[in-house]
Amino acid sequence: MGKLVIISGPSGSGKTTICKLLEKDPQVKKSISVTTRLPRHNEKNGKAYHFVSTKEFEEMIRNGELAEYAEYCGSYYGTPMNALREALAKDIIYLLEIEVQGSLLIMEKFPEVISIFLLPPDKKTLGQRLMERNTNKKQDVELRLKVADKEFEYTDRYKYSVVNDDLEVTVNTIREILGLT
């Protein structure tokens, strides 16, 4: 029986980097979300995300193909239901790198999920991380910081909160939570 694991937190908290490091373990596989946002320069369809049009995404909603979906900063994001069912049937740890709205829906549908909220050391560090990406415009960074303030209000809904100040320590902490040490 597989384990579902939510890795959530504000944009810039380190979700993607941490998931990539956790995926080095053969027991760990990461879900690939569906999104309507445009790919960043280093993203390939089917790797980071499944990139679809808004029309295609809305059709997936109507067909009940998504376990959760949400709008975030002007784009839709969602988790394919069939991938969750397949993961639970296997003996793997299945990472869901999703935002707060989606996390809350998954927690309702799958109460056994292990939910982890990543926190930045502070808001200033979060802003610096977003600017250093060089993929976000200043106005986008400001919007993401406002969204982060709202997301912080939900940390108590997660089973675990982990401050991502030192990447190696953070990954090791999560590995311990998942029983991978």
Rosetta constraint file for C-alpha pairs under 8 A:
AtomPair CA 1 CA 88 HARMONIC 5.64 0.50
AtomPair CA 1 CA 89 HARMONIC 5.58 0.50
AtomPair CA 1 CA 90 HARMONIC 5.60 0.50
AtomPair CA 1 CA 91 HARMONIC 4.95 0.50
AtomPair CA 1 CA 92 HARMONIC 7.45 0.50
AtomPair CA 2 CA 87 HARMONIC 5.90 0.50
AtomPair CA 2 CA 88 HARMONIC 4.20 0.50
AtomPair CA 2 CA 89 HARMONIC 6.07 0.50
AtomPair CA 2 CA 90 HARMONIC 5.18 0.50
AtomPair CA 2 CA 91 HARMONIC 4.46 0.50
AtomPair CA 2 CA 92 HARMONIC 4.74 0.50
AtomPair CA 2 CA 93 HARMONIC 5.80 0.50
AtomPair CA 2 CA 94 HARMONIC 7.14 0.50
AtomPair CA 3 CA 87 HARMONIC 7.71 0.50
AtomPair CA 3 CA 88 HARMONIC 6.32 0.50
AtomPair CA 3 CA 91 HARMONIC 7.62 0.50
AtomPair CA 3 CA 92 HARMONIC 6.33 0.50
AtomPair CA 3 CA 93 HARMONIC 4.80 0.50
AtomPair CA 3 CA 94 HARMONIC 5.99 0.50
AtomPair CA 3 CA 113 HARMONIC 6.94 0.50
AtomPair CA 3 CA 114 HARMONIC 7.69 0.50
AtomPair CA 4 CA 84 HARMONIC 7.85 0.50
AtomPair CA 4 CA 87 HARMONIC 7.81 0.50
AtomPair CA 4 CA 88 HARMONIC 7.24 0.50
AtomPair CA 4 CA 93 HARMONIC 6.14 0.50
AtomPair CA 4 CA 94 HARMONIC 4.97 0.50
AtomPair CA 4 CA 95 HARMONIC 6.26 0.50
AtomPair CA 4 CA 96 HARMONIC 7.26 0.50
AtomPair CA 4 CA 112 HARMONIC 7.67 0.50
AtomPair CA 4 CA 113 HARMONIC 5.04 0.50
AtomPair CA 4 CA 114 HARMONIC 6.31 0.50
AtomPair CA 5 CA 93 HARMONIC 6.92 0.50
AtomPair CA 5 CA 94 HARMONIC 5.91 0.50
AtomPair CA 5 CA 95 HARMONIC 4.86 0.50
AtomPair CA 5 CA 96 HARMONIC 5.93 0.50
AtomPair CA 5 CA 113 HARMONIC 5.65 0.50
AtomPair CA 5 CA 114 HARMONIC 4.67 0.50
AtomPair CA 5 CA 115 HARMONIC 5.81 0.50
AtomPair CA 5 CA 116 HARMONIC 7.52 0.50
AtomPair CA 6 CA 95 HARMONIC 5.92 0.50
AtomPair CA 6 CA 96 HARMONIC 4.72 0.50
AtomPair CA 6 CA 97 HARMONIC 6.07 0.50
AtomPair CA 6 CA 98 HARMONIC 6.89 0.50
AtomPair CA 6 CA 103 HARMONIC 6.79 0.50
AtomPair CA 6 CA 113 HARMONIC 7.06 0.50
AtomPair CA 6 CA 114 HARMONIC 6.15 0.50
AtomPair CA 6 CA 115 HARMONIC 4.62 0.50
AtomPair CA 6 CA 116 HARMONIC 5.81 0.50
AtomPair CA 6 CA 117 HARMONIC 7.99 0.50
AtomPair CA 7 CA 15 HARMONIC 6.41 0.50
AtomPair CA 7 CA 19 HARMONIC 7.80 0.50
AtomPair CA 7 CA 95 HARMONIC 6.79 0.50
AtomPair CA 7 CA 96 HARMONIC 5.95 0.50
AtomPair CA 7 CA 97 HARMONIC 4.86 0.50
AtomPair CA 7 CA 98 HARMONIC 6.49 0.50
AtomPair CA 7 CA 115 HARMONIC 6.51 0.50
AtomPair CA 7 CA 116 HARMONIC 5.13 0.50
AtomPair CA 7 CA 117 HARMONIC 6.15 0.50
AtomPair CA 7 CA 118 HARMONIC 7.12 0.50
AtomPair CA 8 CA 15 HARMONIC 6.67 0.50
AtomPair CA 8 CA 97 HARMONIC 5.93 0.50
AtomPair CA 8 CA 98 HARMONIC 5.40 0.50
AtomPair CA 8 CA 99 HARMONIC 5.42 0.50
AtomPair CA 8 CA 100 HARMONIC 6.45 0.50
AtomPair CA 8 CA 103 HARMONIC 7.23 0.50
AtomPair CA 8 CA 115 HARMONIC 7.72 0.50
AtomPair CA 8 CA 116 HARMONIC 6.16 0.50
AtomPair CA 8 CA 117 HARMONIC 4.84 0.50
AtomPair CA 8 CA 118 HARMONIC 5.99 0.50
AtomPair CA 9 CA 13 HARMONIC 6.03 0.50
AtomPair CA 9 CA 15 HARMONIC 7.10 0.50
AtomPair CA 9 CA 98 HARMONIC 7.95 0.50
AtomPair CA 9 CA 99 HARMONIC 6.33 0.50
AtomPair CA 9 CA 100 HARMONIC 6.93 0.50
AtomPair CA 9 CA 117 HARMONIC 5.17 0.50
AtomPair CA 9 CA 118 HARMONIC 4.78 0.50
AtomPair CA 9 CA 119 HARMONIC 6.29 0.50
AtomPair CA 9 CA 148 HARMONIC 7.89 0.50
AtomPair CA 9 CA 151 HARMONIC 7.20 0.50
AtomPair CA 9 CA 152 HARMONIC 7.94 0.50
AtomPair CA 10 CA 99 HARMONIC 7.19 0.50
AtomPair CA 10 CA 118 HARMONIC 7.55 0.50
AtomPair CA 10 CA 119 HARMONIC 7.47 0.50
AtomPair CA 10 CA 144 HARMONIC 7.71 0.50
AtomPair CA 10 CA 147 HARMONIC 7.55 0.50
AtomPair CA 10 CA 148 HARMONIC 5.02 0.50
AtomPair CA 10 CA 151 HARMONIC 6.60 0.50
AtomPair CA 10 CA 152 HARMONIC 7.88 0.50
AtomPair CA 11 CA 130 HARMONIC 7.48 0.50
AtomPair CA 11 CA 144 HARMONIC 6.51 0.50
AtomPair CA 11 CA 148 HARMONIC 7.19 0.50
AtomPair CA 12 CA 120 HARMONIC 7.94 0.50
AtomPair CA 12 CA 126 HARMONIC 5.86 0.50
AtomPair CA 12 CA 127 HARMONIC 7.76 0.50
AtomPair CA 12 CA 129 HARMONIC 5.73 0.50
AtomPair CA 12 CA 130 HARMONIC 5.44 0.50
AtomPair CA 13 CA 118 HARMONIC 6.05 0.50
AtomPair CA 13 CA 119 HARMONIC 6.00 0.50
AtomPair CA 13 CA 120 HARMONIC 5.33 0.50
AtomPair CA 13 CA 126 HARMONIC 6.63 0.50
AtomPair CA 13 CA 164 HARMONIC 6.88 0.50
AtomPair CA 14 CA 18 HARMONIC 6.03 0.50
AtomPair CA 14 CA 118 HARMONIC 7.46 0.50
AtomPair CA 14 CA 164 HARMONIC 7.12 0.50
AtomPair CA 15 CA 19 HARMONIC 6.06 0.50
AtomPair CA 15 CA 97 HARMONIC 6.56 0.50
AtomPair CA 15 CA 118 HARMONIC 7.21 0.50
AtomPair CA 16 CA 20 HARMONIC 6.18 0.50
AtomPair CA 16 CA 97 HARMONIC 7.25 0.50
AtomPair CA 17 CA 21 HARMONIC 6.41 0.50
AtomPair CA 18 CA 22 HARMONIC 6.17 0.50
AtomPair CA 18 CA 167 HARMONIC 7.55 0.50
AtomPair CA 18 CA 170 HARMONIC 7.98 0.50
AtomPair CA 18 CA 171 HARMONIC 6.24 0.50
AtomPair CA 19 CA 23 HARMONIC 6.02 0.50
AtomPair CA 19 CA 30 HARMONIC 7.16 0.50
AtomPair CA 19 CA 95 HARMONIC 7.29 0.50
AtomPair CA 19 CA 97 HARMONIC 7.49 0.50
AtomPair CA 20 CA 24 HARMONIC 6.89 0.50
AtomPair CA 21 CA 171 HARMONIC 7.33 0.50
AtomPair CA 22 CA 28 HARMONIC 6.69 0.50
AtomPair CA 22 CA 171 HARMONIC 7.06 0.50
AtomPair CA 22 CA 175 HARMONIC 7.43 0.50
AtomPair CA 23 CA 27 HARMONIC 7.85 0.50
AtomPair CA 23 CA 28 HARMONIC 5.09 0.50
AtomPair CA 23 CA 29 HARMONIC 5.80 0.50
AtomPair CA 23 CA 30 HARMONIC 6.89 0.50
AtomPair CA 24 CA 28 HARMONIC 7.38 0.50
AtomPair CA 27 CA 91 HARMONIC 7.66 0.50
AtomPair CA 27 CA 92 HARMONIC 5.07 0.50
AtomPair CA 27 CA 93 HARMONIC 5.93 0.50
AtomPair CA 28 CA 92 HARMONIC 5.87 0.50
AtomPair CA 28 CA 93 HARMONIC 4.69 0.50
AtomPair CA 28 CA 94 HARMONIC 6.00 0.50
AtomPair CA 28 CA 95 HARMONIC 7.21 0.50
AtomPair CA 29 CA 92 HARMONIC 7.02 0.50
AtomPair CA 29 CA 93 HARMONIC 6.23 0.50
AtomPair CA 29 CA 94 HARMONIC 5.06 0.50
AtomPair CA 29 CA 95 HARMONIC 6.16 0.50
AtomPair CA 30 CA 94 HARMONIC 5.57 0.50
AtomPair CA 30 CA 95 HARMONIC 4.52 0.50
AtomPair CA 30 CA 96 HARMONIC 6.32 0.50
AtomPair CA 30 CA 97 HARMONIC 7.64 0.50
AtomPair CA 31 CA 79 HARMONIC 7.62 0.50
AtomPair CA 31 CA 83 HARMONIC 7.31 0.50
AtomPair CA 31 CA 94 HARMONIC 6.55 0.50
AtomPair CA 31 CA 95 HARMONIC 5.78 0.50
AtomPair CA 31 CA 96 HARMONIC 5.37 0.50
AtomPair CA 31 CA 97 HARMONIC 7.24 0.50
AtomPair CA 32 CA 46 HARMONIC 7.09 0.50
AtomPair CA 32 CA 47 HARMONIC 6.95 0.50
AtomPair CA 32 CA 48 HARMONIC 6.38 0.50
AtomPair CA 32 CA 49 HARMONIC 5.30 0.50
AtomPair CA 32 CA 50 HARMONIC 6.73 0.50
AtomPair CA 32 CA 79 HARMONIC 7.35 0.50
AtomPair CA 32 CA 96 HARMONIC 7.92 0.50
AtomPair CA 33 CA 48 HARMONIC 7.73 0.50
AtomPair CA 33 CA 49 HARMONIC 5.18 0.50
AtomPair CA 33 CA 50 HARMONIC 6.18 0.50
AtomPair CA 33 CA 77 HARMONIC 6.65 0.50
AtomPair CA 33 CA 78 HARMONIC 5.55 0.50
AtomPair CA 33 CA 79 HARMONIC 4.96 0.50
AtomPair CA 33 CA 80 HARMONIC 6.86 0.50
AtomPair CA 34 CA 49 HARMONIC 5.60 0.50
AtomPair CA 34 CA 50 HARMONIC 4.58 0.50
AtomPair CA 34 CA 51 HARMONIC 5.97 0.50
AtomPair CA 34 CA 52 HARMONIC 6.95 0.50
AtomPair CA 34 CA 57 HARMONIC 7.80 0.50
AtomPair CA 34 CA 76 HARMONIC 7.99 0.50
AtomPair CA 34 CA 77 HARMONIC 5.60 0.50
AtomPair CA 34 CA 78 HARMONIC 5.15 0.50
AtomPair CA 34 CA 79 HARMONIC 6.30 0.50
AtomPair CA 34 CA 80 HARMONIC 7.26 0.50
AtomPair CA 35 CA 49 HARMONIC 6.58 0.50
AtomPair CA 35 CA 50 HARMONIC 6.26 0.50
AtomPair CA 35 CA 51 HARMONIC 5.21 0.50
AtomPair CA 35 CA 52 HARMONIC 6.08 0.50
AtomPair CA 35 CA 57 HARMONIC 7.55 0.50
AtomPair CA 35 CA 75 HARMONIC 6.96 0.50
AtomPair CA 35 CA 76 HARMONIC 5.38 0.50
AtomPair CA 35 CA 77 HARMONIC 4.38 0.50
AtomPair CA 35 CA 78 HARMONIC 6.46 0.50
AtomPair CA 36 CA 51 HARMONIC 5.82 0.50
AtomPair CA 36 CA 52 HARMONIC 5.22 0.50
AtomPair CA 36 CA 53 HARMONIC 5.43 0.50
AtomPair CA 36 CA 54 HARMONIC 5.68 0.50
AtomPair CA 36 CA 57 HARMONIC 7.11 0.50
AtomPair CA 36 CA 75 HARMONIC 5.48 0.50
AtomPair CA 36 CA 76 HARMONIC 5.32 0.50
AtomPair CA 36 CA 77 HARMONIC 6.79 0.50
AtomPair CA 37 CA 51 HARMONIC 7.03 0.50
AtomPair CA 37 CA 75 HARMONIC 5.23 0.50
AtomPair CA 37 CA 76 HARMONIC 7.03 0.50
AtomPair CA 38 CA 51 HARMONIC 7.17 0.50
AtomPair CA 39 CA 43 HARMONIC 5.64 0.50
AtomPair CA 39 CA 44 HARMONIC 7.21 0.50
AtomPair CA 39 CA 45 HARMONIC 7.76 0.50
AtomPair CA 39 CA 51 HARMONIC 7.18 0.50
AtomPair CA 40 CA 135 HARMONIC 7.14 0.50
AtomPair CA 43 CA 47 HARMONIC 7.16 0.50
AtomPair CA 43 CA 48 HARMONIC 5.96 0.50
AtomPair CA 43 CA 49 HARMONIC 7.84 0.50
AtomPair CA 44 CA 48 HARMONIC 6.37 0.50
AtomPair CA 44 CA 49 HARMONIC 7.47 0.50
AtomPair CA 45 CA 49 HARMONIC 5.82 0.50
AtomPair CA 45 CA 50 HARMONIC 5.25 0.50
AtomPair CA 45 CA 51 HARMONIC 5.88 0.50
AtomPair CA 46 CA 50 HARMONIC 4.81 0.50
AtomPair CA 46 CA 51 HARMONIC 7.59 0.50
AtomPair CA 52 CA 56 HARMONIC 6.04 0.50
AtomPair CA 52 CA 57 HARMONIC 6.40 0.50
AtomPair CA 53 CA 57 HARMONIC 6.24 0.50
AtomPair CA 54 CA 58 HARMONIC 6.10 0.50
AtomPair CA 54 CA 76 HARMONIC 7.61 0.50
AtomPair CA 55 CA 59 HARMONIC 6.26 0.50
AtomPair CA 56 CA 60 HARMONIC 6.36 0.50
AtomPair CA 57 CA 61 HARMONIC 6.44 0.50
AtomPair CA 57 CA 76 HARMONIC 7.63 0.50
AtomPair CA 58 CA 62 HARMONIC 6.31 0.50
AtomPair CA 59 CA 63 HARMONIC 6.15 0.50
AtomPair CA 60 CA 64 HARMONIC 6.24 0.50
AtomPair CA 60 CA 65 HARMONIC 5.20 0.50
AtomPair CA 60 CA 66 HARMONIC 6.61 0.50
AtomPair CA 61 CA 65 HARMONIC 6.16 0.50
AtomPair CA 61 CA 66 HARMONIC 6.20 0.50
AtomPair CA 65 CA 80 HARMONIC 5.90 0.50
AtomPair CA 65 CA 81 HARMONIC 5.65 0.50
AtomPair CA 65 CA 82 HARMONIC 7.28 0.50
AtomPair CA 66 CA 78 HARMONIC 6.20 0.50
AtomPair CA 66 CA 79 HARMONIC 5.41 0.50
AtomPair CA 66 CA 80 HARMONIC 4.49 0.50
AtomPair CA 66 CA 81 HARMONIC 4.91 0.50
AtomPair CA 67 CA 78 HARMONIC 7.36 0.50
AtomPair CA 67 CA 79 HARMONIC 5.56 0.50
AtomPair CA 67 CA 80 HARMONIC 5.86 0.50
AtomPair CA 67 CA 81 HARMONIC 4.58 0.50
AtomPair CA 67 CA 84 HARMONIC 7.96 0.50
AtomPair CA 67 CA 105 HARMONIC 7.93 0.50
AtomPair CA 67 CA 106 HARMONIC 6.97 0.50
AtomPair CA 68 CA 78 HARMONIC 5.49 0.50
AtomPair CA 68 CA 79 HARMONIC 5.59 0.50
AtomPair CA 68 CA 80 HARMONIC 7.74 0.50
AtomPair CA 68 CA 81 HARMONIC 7.99 0.50
AtomPair CA 68 CA 102 HARMONIC 5.42 0.50
AtomPair CA 68 CA 105 HARMONIC 6.07 0.50
AtomPair CA 68 CA 106 HARMONIC 6.54 0.50
AtomPair CA 69 CA 76 HARMONIC 6.94 0.50
AtomPair CA 69 CA 77 HARMONIC 5.48 0.50
AtomPair CA 69 CA 78 HARMONIC 3.93 0.50
AtomPair CA 69 CA 79 HARMONIC 6.49 0.50
AtomPair CA 69 CA 101 HARMONIC 7.89 0.50
AtomPair CA 69 CA 102 HARMONIC 5.75 0.50
AtomPair CA 70 CA 76 HARMONIC 5.65 0.50
AtomPair CA 70 CA 77 HARMONIC 5.53 0.50
AtomPair CA 70 CA 78 HARMONIC 6.43 0.50
AtomPair CA 70 CA 101 HARMONIC 6.30 0.50
AtomPair CA 70 CA 102 HARMONIC 6.07 0.50
AtomPair CA 71 CA 75 HARMONIC 5.42 0.50
AtomPair CA 71 CA 76 HARMONIC 4.38 0.50
AtomPair CA 71 CA 77 HARMONIC 6.29 0.50
AtomPair CA 72 CA 76 HARMONIC 6.22 0.50
AtomPair CA 72 CA 77 HARMONIC 7.21 0.50
AtomPair CA 73 CA 143 HARMONIC 7.42 0.50
AtomPair CA 73 CA 144 HARMONIC 7.41 0.50
AtomPair CA 78 CA 102 HARMONIC 7.44 0.50
AtomPair CA 80 CA 84 HARMONIC 6.99 0.50
AtomPair CA 81 CA 85 HARMONIC 6.50 0.50
AtomPair CA 82 CA 86 HARMONIC 6.22 0.50
AtomPair CA 83 CA 87 HARMONIC 6.11 0.50
AtomPair CA 84 CA 88 HARMONIC 6.21 0.50
AtomPair CA 84 CA 94 HARMONIC 7.99 0.50
AtomPair CA 85 CA 89 HARMONIC 6.42 0.50
AtomPair CA 86 CA 90 HARMONIC 6.68 0.50
AtomPair CA 87 CA 91 HARMONIC 7.68 0.50
AtomPair CA 87 CA 92 HARMONIC 6.73 0.50
AtomPair CA 87 CA 93 HARMONIC 7.82 0.50
AtomPair CA 87 CA 94 HARMONIC 6.26 0.50
AtomPair CA 88 CA 92 HARMONIC 7.64 0.50
AtomPair CA 98 CA 102 HARMONIC 6.25 0.50
AtomPair CA 98 CA 103 HARMONIC 6.23 0.50
AtomPair CA 99 CA 103 HARMONIC 6.09 0.50
AtomPair CA 100 CA 104 HARMONIC 6.22 0.50
AtomPair CA 100 CA 151 HARMONIC 6.30 0.50
AtomPair CA 100 CA 154 HARMONIC 7.47 0.50
AtomPair CA 101 CA 105 HARMONIC 6.71 0.50
AtomPair CA 102 CA 106 HARMONIC 6.29 0.50
AtomPair CA 103 CA 107 HARMONIC 6.10 0.50
AtomPair CA 103 CA 115 HARMONIC 7.92 0.50
AtomPair CA 104 CA 108 HARMONIC 6.36 0.50
AtomPair CA 104 CA 157 HARMONIC 7.94 0.50
AtomPair CA 105 CA 109 HARMONIC 6.37 0.50
AtomPair CA 106 CA 110 HARMONIC 5.70 0.50
AtomPair CA 106 CA 111 HARMONIC 7.85 0.50
AtomPair CA 106 CA 113 HARMONIC 7.79 0.50
AtomPair CA 107 CA 111 HARMONIC 5.20 0.50
AtomPair CA 107 CA 112 HARMONIC 7.70 0.50
AtomPair CA 107 CA 113 HARMONIC 6.29 0.50
AtomPair CA 107 CA 115 HARMONIC 7.80 0.50
AtomPair CA 114 CA 159 HARMONIC 6.69 0.50
AtomPair CA 115 CA 158 HARMONIC 5.19 0.50
AtomPair CA 115 CA 159 HARMONIC 5.32 0.50
AtomPair CA 115 CA 160 HARMONIC 6.28 0.50
AtomPair CA 116 CA 158 HARMONIC 5.93 0.50
AtomPair CA 116 CA 159 HARMONIC 6.28 0.50
AtomPair CA 116 CA 160 HARMONIC 4.72 0.50
AtomPair CA 116 CA 161 HARMONIC 5.64 0.50
AtomPair CA 116 CA 162 HARMONIC 7.08 0.50
AtomPair CA 117 CA 155 HARMONIC 6.31 0.50
AtomPair CA 117 CA 158 HARMONIC 6.30 0.50
AtomPair CA 117 CA 160 HARMONIC 6.22 0.50
AtomPair CA 117 CA 161 HARMONIC 4.68 0.50
AtomPair CA 117 CA 162 HARMONIC 6.22 0.50
AtomPair CA 118 CA 161 HARMONIC 5.97 0.50
AtomPair CA 118 CA 162 HARMONIC 5.07 0.50
AtomPair CA 118 CA 163 HARMONIC 5.80 0.50
AtomPair CA 118 CA 164 HARMONIC 6.31 0.50
AtomPair CA 119 CA 161 HARMONIC 6.99 0.50
AtomPair CA 119 CA 162 HARMONIC 5.99 0.50
AtomPair CA 119 CA 163 HARMONIC 4.53 0.50
AtomPair CA 119 CA 164 HARMONIC 5.86 0.50
AtomPair CA 120 CA 125 HARMONIC 6.79 0.50
AtomPair CA 120 CA 126 HARMONIC 5.92 0.50
AtomPair CA 120 CA 163 HARMONIC 5.68 0.50
AtomPair CA 120 CA 164 HARMONIC 5.37 0.50
AtomPair CA 120 CA 165 HARMONIC 6.51 0.50
AtomPair CA 121 CA 125 HARMONIC 6.59 0.50
AtomPair CA 121 CA 126 HARMONIC 7.73 0.50
AtomPair CA 121 CA 163 HARMONIC 6.03 0.50
AtomPair CA 121 CA 164 HARMONIC 6.42 0.50
AtomPair CA 121 CA 165 HARMONIC 5.43 0.50
AtomPair CA 122 CA 126 HARMONIC 6.47 0.50
AtomPair CA 123 CA 127 HARMONIC 6.27 0.50
AtomPair CA 123 CA 145 HARMONIC 7.86 0.50
AtomPair CA 124 CA 128 HARMONIC 6.31 0.50
AtomPair CA 125 CA 129 HARMONIC 6.17 0.50
AtomPair CA 126 CA 130 HARMONIC 6.33 0.50
AtomPair CA 126 CA 145 HARMONIC 7.82 0.50
AtomPair CA 127 CA 131 HARMONIC 6.29 0.50
AtomPair CA 127 CA 141 HARMONIC 6.91 0.50
AtomPair CA 127 CA 145 HARMONIC 6.94 0.50
AtomPair CA 128 CA 132 HARMONIC 6.04 0.50
AtomPair CA 129 CA 133 HARMONIC 6.48 0.50
AtomPair CA 130 CA 134 HARMONIC 7.65 0.50
AtomPair CA 130 CA 136 HARMONIC 6.78 0.50
AtomPair CA 130 CA 141 HARMONIC 6.20 0.50
AtomPair CA 131 CA 135 HARMONIC 7.79 0.50
AtomPair CA 131 CA 136 HARMONIC 6.49 0.50
AtomPair CA 131 CA 137 HARMONIC 7.75 0.50
AtomPair CA 131 CA 138 HARMONIC 7.45 0.50
AtomPair CA 131 CA 141 HARMONIC 6.90 0.50
AtomPair CA 136 CA 140 HARMONIC 5.73 0.50
AtomPair CA 136 CA 141 HARMONIC 6.10 0.50
AtomPair CA 137 CA 141 HARMONIC 6.27 0.50
AtomPair CA 138 CA 142 HARMONIC 6.31 0.50
AtomPair CA 139 CA 143 HARMONIC 6.27 0.50
AtomPair CA 140 CA 144 HARMONIC 6.13 0.50
AtomPair CA 141 CA 145 HARMONIC 6.15 0.50
AtomPair CA 142 CA 146 HARMONIC 6.34 0.50
AtomPair CA 143 CA 147 HARMONIC 6.26 0.50
AtomPair CA 144 CA 148 HARMONIC 6.08 0.50
AtomPair CA 145 CA 149 HARMONIC 6.42 0.50
AtomPair CA 146 CA 150 HARMONIC 6.87 0.50
AtomPair CA 147 CA 151 HARMONIC 6.29 0.50
AtomPair CA 148 CA 152 HARMONIC 6.15 0.50
AtomPair CA 149 CA 153 HARMONIC 7.12 0.50
AtomPair CA 150 CA 154 HARMONIC 7.69 0.50
AtomPair CA 151 CA 155 HARMONIC 7.38 0.50
AtomPair CA 154 CA 158 HARMONIC 7.52 0.50
AtomPair CA 155 CA 161 HARMONIC 6.75 0.50
AtomPair CA 162 CA 170 HARMONIC 6.94 0.50
AtomPair CA 162 CA 173 HARMONIC 7.83 0.50
AtomPair CA 162 CA 174 HARMONIC 7.98 0.50
AtomPair CA 163 CA 170 HARMONIC 7.08 0.50
AtomPair CA 164 CA 170 HARMONIC 5.53 0.50
AtomPair CA 165 CA 170 HARMONIC 7.32 0.50
AtomPair CA 166 CA 170 HARMONIC 6.08 0.50
AtomPair CA 167 CA 171 HARMONIC 6.13 0.50
AtomPair CA 168 CA 172 HARMONIC 6.15 0.50
AtomPair CA 169 CA 173 HARMONIC 6.06 0.50
AtomPair CA 170 CA 174 HARMONIC 6.31 0.50
AtomPair CA 171 CA 175 HARMONIC 6.08 0.50
AtomPair CA 172 CA 176 HARMONIC 6.20 0.50
AtomPair CA 172 CA 181 HARMONIC 7.93 0.50
AtomPair CA 173 CA 177 HARMONIC 6.37 0.50
AtomPair CA 174 CA 178 HARMONIC 6.22 0.50
AtomPair CA 175 CA 179 HARMONIC 6.13 0.50
AtomPair CA 175 CA 180 HARMONIC 4.99 0.50
AtomPair CA 175 CA 181 HARMONIC 6.06 0.50
AtomPair CA 176 CA 180 HARMONIC 5.88 0.50
AtomPair CA 176 CA 181 HARMONIC 5.58 0.50
